[in-house]
């Protein structure tokens, strides 16, 4: 089960490219559950991306609202 903070982090990853607002513990939990993956950019930095599993979770949440 994800915490409200982890769910909010998942939504932030989907809606923004600014990762400065992301809490590392929340990101680690999302990585562990395979809701996000880290994509290596040309600059060498890593950027979190929603996986198919993460997208399915967000879609399910959207249907509930």
C-alpha positions, 0 to 999 in steps of 0.5 A: 500500500502506498502512502499519500505522500508516495501517491502524490509523488507518483502524480508529480512525476507524471505531471512535471519534469521538475524533480527537485520537489521529489522526496527521495524516500517516496521515490525509492518506494515507487521504484521498489514497487516498480511504479517508476523507473529511472531513465538516463538522460544525455546529460548523464542525469537520471529522470524518473518515468512512470512505468506501465504499472504506475500508469495503470495505478494512476488510471485506477485512481482517476476512475475512483475520483 
